[in-house]
Amino acid sequence: MSPSKRKPAYLLHRSTGQARVRIAGKNTYLGKFGTPESRERYEELVAA
């Protein structure tokens, strides 16, 4: 079976208001949800 080509989701951690992404079973918190900084960090992690 081929690996998935989908990008991991950019998600909101409701209790803290932070953005998060789950890659390889690990949650990484990116900063305040919806900010340009958190989106930039998300793109960096997904590209790696």
C-alpha positions in Angstrom: 0.0 0.0 0.0 1.4 3.4 -0.9 1.9 6.1 1.7 -0.7 8.8 2.0 -0.2 12.0 0.0 -2.5 14.1 2.3 -1.1 16.8 4.5 -1.7 16.4 8.2 -4.5 18.6 9.5 -3.9 22.0 11.1 -6.0 21.7 14.2 -7.3 23.7 17.2 -6.5 22.5 20.7 -9.7 23.9 22.3 -8.7 24.0 26.0 -5.5 26.0 25.3 -6.5 27.9 22.1 -3.3 26.7 20.4 -2.8 25.3 16.9 -1.5 21.8 16.7 -0.5 19.2 14.1 -0.1 15.4 14.6 2.8 14.0 12.6 3.9 10.4 13.1 1.8 10.0 16.2 3.2 13.1 18.0 1.3 16.3 18.6 3.3 19.5 18.0 1.9 22.8 19.3 2.5 25.7 17.0 1.3 28.8 18.9 -2.0 30.7 19.0 -4.5 29.2 16.5 -5.0 31.2 13.3 -1.9 33.4 13.5 0.5 33.8 10.6 3.3 32.5 12.8 1.5 29.2 13.6 0.7 28.7 9.9 4.3 29.3 9.0 5.5 26.8 11.6 2.9 24.3 10.3 4.2 24.6 6.7 7.8 24.1 7.9 6.9 20.9 9.8 4.8 19.5 7.0 7.5 20.1 4.4 10.2 18.4 6.6 
